[in-house]
Amino acid sequence: MNEKAARIPDRIKELREILDISALDMAKDINVPYETYIDYENGSLDISISVLYTIANRLGTDVTVLLTGDEARMASAAVCRRGKGVQIERYPGYEFSSLAYNFKNRTMEPLLVLLDSSKAEAAFVSHSGQEFNYVIEGRMKVTVGKTEYILNAGDSIYFDACLPHGQHAVDGTAQFLTIIQE
């Protein structure tokens, strides 16, 4: 895990304490069990992108602050050059790169994701909103609810993110663009 991503739990705890919010109240406010929230803060449990958004909203900050420790600065446009996205390693087998990390008050999260079929499949996730995946290279299996889809380069899928879902590379690596709308 990169250094910035490793510091996410510390940033959350620090902001929560500055705002004088108890861990118990924070857990209630973001609708997770207290034990789960404590695991988020001590770094023993990965925090999904959707939960990061919920936490950022509760703390009154932009998710960029939690991801990078810096404020998002751009209000009209934010360019992200090739290979310059903020790396987020939140789940084994997934390498995320945030492509709009520097845009203030964004309402969606575009991420470039690299999957490796040699790694174990991550547990399914669900979150509010909708999600779009576009395969750039390779092949991947996308499971939404109980249905599996095999997608090739150039294929895409749009789905209700409230349904349990997950992605996994088929035969090697796959790279895809995901856009998460909360």
Residue pairs with C-beta under 8 A, 6 or more apart in sequence:
1 89
2 87
2 89
4 67
4 68
4 69
4 86
4 87
5 67
5 87
5 88
5 89
5 90
6 43
7 69
8 47
8 52
8 66
8 67
9 40
9 41
9 42
9 43
9 47
11 65
11 66
11 69
12 40
12 41
12 47
12 55
12 59
12 66
13 41
15 59
15 61
15 65
15 66
16 23
16 26
16 41
16 59
19 59
19 60
21 29
21 58
21 59
23 34
23 37
23 38
23 41
24 34
26 37
26 55
26 58
27 33
27 34
27 36
27 37
27 38
29 58
30 37
30 51
30 54
30 55
30 58
31 54
32 40
32 51
36 45
39 45
40 47
40 51
40 55
46 90
46 91
47 55
47 90
48 90
48 125
48 127
49 88
49 90
49 96
49 109
49 111
49 127
49 180
50 125
50 127
50 128
50 129
50 161
50 180
50 182
51 127
52 63
52 66
52 67
53 63
53 109
53 182
55 66
56 62
56 63
56 65
56 66
59 66
62 71
62 72
62 104
62 105
63 109
64 70
64 71
64 72
64 86
64 101
64 102
65 71
65 72
67 86
67 88
67 98
67 101
68 86
68 101
71 104
72 78
72 101
72 102
72 103
72 104
72 105
72 106
73 102
73 104
74 102
74 103
74 104
75 103
75 104
75 105
77 103
78 100
78 101
78 102
78 103
80 99
80 100
80 101
80 102
85 97
85 98
85 99
85 101
85 111
85 112
86 97
86 98
86 101
87 95
87 96
87 97
88 96
88 97
88 98
88 111
89 95
89 96
90 96
91 122
92 119
92 120
92 122
93 115
93 116
93 119
93 120
93 121
93 122
93 168
94 113
94 114
94 115
94 122
94 167
95 113
95 114
95 115
96 111
96 112
96 113
97 111
97 112
97 113
97 114
98 109
98 110
98 111
99 110
99 111
99 112
100 106
100 108
100 109
100 110
107 181
107 182
108 179
108 180
108 181
108 182
109 179
109 180
109 182
110 177
110 178
110 179
111 177
111 178
111 179
111 180
112 136
112 175
112 176
112 177
113 167
113 175
113 176
113 177
113 178
114 173
114 174
114 175
115 138
115 140
115 167
115 168
115 169
115 173
115 174
115 175
115 176
116 169
116 172
116 173
117 168
117 169
117 170
117 171
117 172
117 173
117 174
121 166
121 168
122 166
122 168
123 166
124 143
124 164
124 165
124 166
125 164
125 165
125 166
126 161
126 162
126 163
126 164
126 165
127 161
127 162
127 180
127 182
128 161
128 162
128 182
129 161
129 162
129 180
129 181
129 182
130 158
130 159
130 160
130 161
130 180
130 181
131 158
131 159
131 161
131 165
131 178
131 179
131 180
131 181
132 156
132 157
132 158
132 177
132 178
132 179
132 181
133 142
133 151
133 156
133 157
133 158
133 167
133 176
133 177
133 178
134 155
134 156
134 176
134 177
134 178
135 151
135 152
135 153
135 154
135 155
135 156
135 174
135 175
135 176
136 153
136 175
136 176
136 177
137 153
137 173
137 174
137 175
138 153
138 169
138 170
138 171
138 172
138 173
138 174
138 175
139 150
139 151
139 152
139 153
139 169
139 170
139 171
139 172
139 174
140 150
140 151
140 167
140 168
140 169
140 170
140 174
140 176
141 148
141 149
141 150
141 151
141 167
141 168
141 169
141 170
142 148
142 149
142 151
142 157
142 165
142 166
142 167
143 149
143 164
143 165
143 166
143 167
143 168
144 157
144 159
144 160
144 163
144 164
144 165
145 163
145 164
145 165
149 157
150 170
151 157
151 176
159 165
161 180
167 174
167 176
